[in-house]
Amino acid sequence: MQYVRDNIAQMGGYISGEQPQSGDFIKLNTNENPYPASERVREAIAKAAHTLNLYPNAMGTPFRKAAAEVLGVDPSWIMCGNGSDDILTIVTRALVGEQNKLRLPYPSYILYKSLAELQGAQWEEVDYSSDWKITDAFSRPDGNVKLFFLPNPNSPTGTTVSPDELLALADKLSCPLLIDEAYADFNEFNCLDLVKARPNIMVSRTFSKSYALAGLRFGFLVARPELIEQFVKVKDSYNCDALSIAAASAAIQDQDWLRQTVAKIKATRTRLTDKMRALGFTVPDSSANFTWNVYPGKPLKPIYEYLKERNIFVRYMVYDRWGEGLRISVGTDEQIDKCVATIAEAMKNA
Ligand SMILES: *Cc1c(COP(=O)(O)O)cnc(C)c1O
């Protein structure tokens, strides 16, 4: 395409999971929350809908104040985003120029690579060890690496790296380490305190998974105010709308809802893991709201297709050097039982 920058014309573009729009289906492919969001969210949106003639607060400060109370950080350490993908975009644009490099673990979230490609920048994947630990390659010195994205818990595996290991990694890097905590609410620990401990550590969060608000598009970054000040120059002036700011503020204030919902999802996660292992799959212990299911020697695409024909959507993924797997989001008990029973059926018929 002659009008378009070469790096755009050459890139594949990020492909998200299928979003069937109608009909009766079980959707376990994009790690959405199966439960409705807190009732307080709907009330907040209804109230905010009365003032849509006005521009929203450009920094989303009502949310920053609400989040500051819950998280124990100053509002000046928080920047709001139109989903956490917006946060990742802003940080990449601010830190990674053409000719620079973005480092990311492999296998992990595929979007990171697309963000580097949009910049016309390079990217470098560093492989996890076979038991999903970080390796020396993660901290390999390279002055051209300007940013490291590391999801913790990781996607698609649900595995984690400990805060101590991440501190040690950050200390060896000459660039910022952004810990993508999209799934941290499902984990036993998070890395928020590391942001205070080191000037080159940042944490991003989203409302799409644990808070059941994927349709809302809201996420945020926790970083030092000196960095936030720079990132604010890069973001759209009104990157979050008034409804999402009001909704996310209400959501984060309802920690009881979060605790109860996360507890249900964790219980179903154990159920899913046990059942898939019983079918012979290898499933690492997950600290997120999905599991990663591999079966050496058995082709998984036919199972994915079998499920899809029956309106059950899971994510089929193939990674160079690692092979294929099924990433299954933790739905309700009923959805998981149906999904696993259908997988068993597919395996019998294969
Ligand atoms: C889902 C996900 C996000 C994106 O969240 P949004 O707020 O919906 O943009 C970011 N990082 C990882 C690793 C994710 O899985």
The ligand as a Gaussian input file, in Angstrom:
#p B3LYP/6-31G(d) Opt

LIG

0 1
 C       -6.236000      -8.453000      28.795000
 C       -4.838000      -7.984000      28.917000
 C       -4.528000      -6.631000      28.852000
 C       -5.480000      -5.622000      28.263000
 O       -6.401000      -5.155000      29.014000
 P       -7.382000      -4.006000      28.521000
 O       -7.439000      -3.153000      29.711000
 O       -8.644000      -4.685000      28.182000
 O       -6.775000      -3.270000      27.359000
 C       -3.226000      -6.217000      29.074000
 N       -2.264000      -7.118000      29.316000
 C       -2.509000      -8.433000      29.361000
 C       -1.388000      -9.376000      29.620000
 C       -3.803000      -8.901000      29.141000
 O       -4.046000     -10.200000      29.124000

